[in-house]
Amino acid sequence: MQIIARLYALSKRNVILRYKNSLVGFLWGFIKPLIYLLIFIVIFSAQFITVSNYVLYVTSGLIFWFFFSNLTAQSVQNIISSAGLIKAVRMPLILLPLSELLSELFNFLLTLMVYFVVMYWFGMQYSARLFLLLPCIVLFSCFSFGITLVLSSVNVFLRDVGILWNTIQPALFYLTPIAYPASMIPERFVFIIRYNPIYYFIQLVRTVLYESSALSWTIWIQCATLAMLSLSVGLFLFHKLKNQFIAAI
């Protein structure tokens, strides 16, 4: 019970600090994807006329990308920035990255609610199929949390990791078919997508929000495998290194 209380307190602190002295609060979580969407509409929409309902296509990928991007970017320094708390309070260290996940999920779900309202005007259909977003969110959260654990753990000992991650994120964004269809990638570069795990989660989300075709079990199995692999590696590495955190920070 005490652990749950501390997790709640840490998550609440993260949310409060994020929106402290902010005029629009959580709406920034929606404004950022909206700005990107407007850029893509102006620059790319005329080039991808074969993509039906381009606005819905892009936005369904953007909101999930920014969940992943925000979580990993904010969490990579989490252990280091909490050095004072770690040394002053005895608690399971896993609560620190876990609180970042919960606070980002809170922000993400609020953004998703705004998205549902706005996207209705662009042709999104409300149906029972939308409930499949719940397992999508769970799988993507597990995958993202695993990546977060790896980054935050290694960054304690090698501070270049945080800088490197924030540097390669924009490249990773454009290497993921979010603003463009995967079919436009030349055959010789298709391997880039095949080895990009985020692509599979974006595709999974689009089968729920964008596509009207029958759901394929293949993409669900792929995403579940990636999520469990990422989470397992992240937990293993975090627990292997956590006893050395205090000495390193």
C-alpha positions as CSV (number, residue, x, y, z in Angstrom):
1,M,0.0,0.0,0.0
2,Q,2.9,2.4,0.8
3,I,4.5,1.6,-2.6
4,I,1.2,2.5,-4.4
5,A,1.0,5.7,-2.4
6,R,4.6,6.7,-3.3
7,L,4.0,5.8,-7.0
8,Y,0.9,8.0,-7.0
9,A,2.7,10.8,-5.4
10,L,5.6,10.6,-7.9
11,S,3.2,10.5,-10.8
12,K,1.2,13.4,-9.5
13,R,4.4,15.4,-9.0
14,N,5.5,14.7,-12.6
15,V,2.2,16.0,-13.9
16,I,2.2,19.1,-11.7
17,L,5.8,20.0,-12.6
18,R,5.1,19.5,-16.3
19,Y,2.2,21.9,-16.4
20,K,3.3,24.4,-13.7
21,N,2.7,28.0,-14.8
22,S,1.3,26.7,-18.1
23,L,-1.6,28.5,-19.6
24,V,-3.1,25.6,-21.6
25,G,-1.9,22.7,-19.5
26,F,-2.4,19.2,-20.9
27,L,-3.6,20.7,-24.2
28,W,0.1,21.0,-25.2
29,G,0.0,17.3,-25.6
30,F,-2.5,17.8,-28.4
31,I,-1.1,21.1,-29.8
32,K,2.3,19.5,-30.6
33,P,0.9,16.7,-32.8
34,L,-1.5,19.3,-34.3
35,I,1.4,21.6,-35.4
36,Y,3.1,18.6,-37.1
37,L,-0.2,17.6,-38.7
38,L,-0.7,21.1,-40.2
39,I,2.9,21.0,-41.6
40,F,2.3,17.6,-43.2
41,I,-1.0,18.7,-44.7
42,V,0.6,21.8,-46.3
43,I,3.7,20.0,-47.5
44,F,2.8,16.4,-48.2
45,S,-1.0,16.0,-48.6
46,A,-0.9,16.8,-52.3
47,Q,1.9,14.2,-52.8
48,F,0.0,11.4,-51.2
49,I,-3.4,11.7,-52.8
50,T,-3.6,8.0,-53.0
51,V,-4.0,7.9,-49.2
52,S,-7.6,8.3,-48.3
53,N,-8.4,10.6,-45.4
54,Y,-4.8,11.7,-45.0
55,V,-5.6,13.7,-41.9
56,L,-6.9,10.6,-40.0
57,Y,-4.0,8.6,-41.4
58,V,-1.3,10.9,-40.1
59,T,-2.9,11.8,-36.8
60,S,-3.5,8.2,-35.8
61,G,0.3,7.7,-36.0
62,L,1.3,11.1,-34.6
63,I,-0.4,10.8,-31.2
64,F,1.2,7.4,-30.5
65,W,4.6,8.5,-31.7
66,F,4.6,11.5,-29.4
67,F,3.6,9.3,-26.5
68,F,6.7,7.2,-27.1
69,S,8.9,10.2,-27.9
70,N,7.8,12.2,-24.8
71,L,8.1,9.2,-22.4
72,T,11.6,8.2,-23.5
73,A,13.0,11.8,-23.8
74,Q,11.7,12.7,-20.3
75,S,12.7,9.4,-18.7
76,V,16.2,9.0,-20.0
77,Q,17.5,11.5,-17.3
78,N,15.0,10.3,-14.7
79,I,17.4,8.5,-12.4
80,I,20.1,11.2,-12.5
81,S,17.6,14.1,-11.9
82,S,16.2,12.2,-8.9
83,A,19.6,11.7,-7.3
84,G,18.6,13.7,-4.2
85,L,15.4,11.8,-3.7
86,I,17.1,8.4,-4.2
87,K,19.7,9.2,-1.5
88,A,17.1,10.7,0.9
89,V,14.2,8.2,0.6
90,R,14.3,4.4,0.7
91,M,12.0,3.1,-2.0
92,P,12.0,0.7,-4.9
93,L,13.9,2.5,-7.7
94,I,11.6,1.1,-10.3
95,L,9.0,3.5,-9.1
96,L,10.9,6.4,-10.7
97,P,10.6,5.3,-14.4
98,L,7.2,3.8,-13.7
99,S,5.9,7.1,-12.4
100,E,7.1,8.7,-15.6
101,L,5.1,6.1,-17.6
102,L,1.9,6.7,-15.6
103,S,2.1,10.5,-15.8
104,E,2.7,10.3,-19.6
105,L,-0.2,7.8,-19.9
106,F,-2.4,10.3,-18.1
107,N,-1.4,13.0,-20.6
108,F,-1.8,10.6,-23.5
109,L,-5.3,9.6,-22.6
110,L,-6.4,13.2,-22.2
111,T,-4.9,13.9,-25.6
112,L,-6.7,10.9,-27.0
113,M,-10.1,12.1,-25.8
114,V,-9.5,15.5,-27.6
115,Y,-8.4,13.5,-30.7
116,F,-11.6,11.5,-30.7
117,V,-13.7,14.6,-30.7
118,V,-11.7,16.4,-33.4
119,M,-11.2,13.4,-35.7
120,Y,-15.0,12.7,-35.8
121,W,-15.2,15.7,-38.1
122,F,-12.6,14.2,-40.4
123,G,-14.4,10.9,-40.9
124,M,-13.5,8.7,-37.9
125,Q,-16.2,6.2,-37.2
126,Y,-17.2,5.4,-33.7
127,S,-17.7,1.7,-33.2
128,A,-17.0,-1.1,-30.8
129,R,-13.8,-1.6,-32.7
130,L,-12.3,1.4,-30.8
131,F,-12.2,-0.7,-27.6
132,L,-9.3,-2.6,-29.3
133,L,-7.3,0.5,-28.6
134,L,-7.0,-0.6,-25.0
135,P,-4.8,-3.6,-25.7
136,C,-2.9,-1.5,-28.3
137,I,-2.1,1.0,-25.6
138,V,-1.1,-1.7,-23.1
139,L,1.3,-3.3,-25.6
140,F,2.8,0.0,-26.7
141,S,3.2,1.1,-23.1
142,C,5.1,-2.2,-22.2
143,F,7.3,-1.7,-25.3
144,S,8.0,2.0,-24.5
145,F,8.6,1.2,-20.8
146,G,11.2,-1.4,-21.7
147,I,13.0,1.1,-23.9
148,T,12.8,3.7,-21.1
149,L,14.4,1.3,-18.6
150,V,17.3,0.6,-20.9
151,L,17.9,4.2,-21.6
152,S,17.6,5.5,-18.1
153,S,19.8,2.7,-16.7
154,V,22.6,3.0,-19.1
155,N,22.5,6.8,-19.0
156,V,23.5,6.8,-15.4
157,F,26.9,5.4,-16.3
158,L,27.2,6.9,-19.8
159,R,25.7,10.3,-20.0
160,D,26.1,10.5,-23.7
161,V,23.2,8.1,-24.1
162,G,20.6,10.8,-23.2
163,I,22.2,13.3,-25.7
164,L,22.5,10.6,-28.4
165,W,18.8,9.5,-27.9
166,N,17.5,13.1,-28.2
167,T,19.7,13.5,-31.3
168,I,18.5,10.4,-33.2
169,Q,14.8,10.7,-32.3
170,P,14.0,13.1,-35.2
171,A,15.7,10.6,-37.6
172,L,13.7,7.7,-36.1
173,F,10.5,9.7,-36.6
174,Y,11.1,10.2,-40.3
175,L,12.3,6.6,-40.7
176,T,8.8,5.5,-39.4
177,P,6.0,5.7,-42.0
178,I,3.8,8.2,-40.1
179,A,3.4,11.0,-42.5
180,Y,3.8,8.8,-45.6
181,P,2.7,5.3,-46.6
182,A,5.1,2.5,-46.3
183,S,4.4,1.5,-49.9
184,M,6.4,4.5,-51.2
185,I,9.7,3.2,-49.7
186,P,12.0,1.8,-52.4
187,E,12.4,-2.0,-52.3
188,R,16.1,-1.8,-51.5
189,F,15.3,0.2,-48.3
190,V,12.3,-1.9,-47.0
191,F,14.6,-3.5,-44.5
192,I,14.7,-0.2,-42.6
193,I,11.0,-0.7,-41.8
194,R,11.3,-4.4,-41.0
195,Y,13.9,-3.6,-38.3
196,N,12.0,-0.6,-36.9
197,P,9.8,-1.9,-34.1
198,I,7.8,1.3,-33.8
199,Y,6.5,0.7,-37.3
200,Y,4.6,-2.4,-36.2
201,F,2.8,-0.6,-33.4
202,I,1.8,2.3,-35.7
203,Q,0.4,-0.3,-38.1
204,L,-1.5,-2.0,-35.3
205,V,-3.0,1.3,-34.2
206,R,-4.0,2.1,-37.8
207,T,-5.8,-1.2,-38.1
208,V,-8.1,0.0,-35.4
209,L,-8.4,3.7,-36.0
210,Y,-7.9,4.0,-39.8
211,E,-8.4,0.8,-41.7
212,S,-11.8,-0.9,-42.2
213,S,-10.3,-4.2,-43.2
214,A,-10.5,-7.3,-41.1
215,L,-8.0,-7.4,-38.2
216,S,-4.9,-9.7,-38.7
217,W,-3.6,-11.8,-35.9
218,T,-0.1,-11.5,-37.3
219,I,0.4,-7.9,-36.4
220,W,-1.0,-8.5,-32.9
221,I,1.4,-11.3,-32.4
222,Q,4.3,-9.3,-33.7
223,C,3.5,-6.4,-31.4
224,A,3.0,-8.6,-28.3
225,T,6.4,-10.3,-29.0
226,L,8.1,-6.9,-29.3
227,A,6.5,-5.6,-26.2
228,M,7.4,-8.6,-24.1
229,L,11.0,-8.7,-25.4
230,S,11.5,-5.0,-24.8
231,L,10.0,-5.2,-21.3
232,S,12.0,-8.3,-20.4
233,V,15.3,-6.8,-21.5
234,G,14.5,-3.5,-19.8
235,L,13.6,-5.1,-16.4
236,F,16.6,-7.4,-16.5
237,L,19.1,-4.5,-17.2
238,F,17.5,-2.2,-14.7
239,H,17.6,-4.7,-11.8
240,K,21.1,-5.8,-12.7
241,L,22.4,-2.2,-12.5
242,K,20.1,-0.5,-9.9
243,N,22.5,-1.3,-7.0
244,Q,25.2,0.7,-8.6
245,F,23.0,3.8,-9.3
246,I,23.7,5.6,-6.0
247,A,27.5,5.3,-6.4
248,A,27.3,6.5,-10.0
249,I,25.2,9.5,-9.5
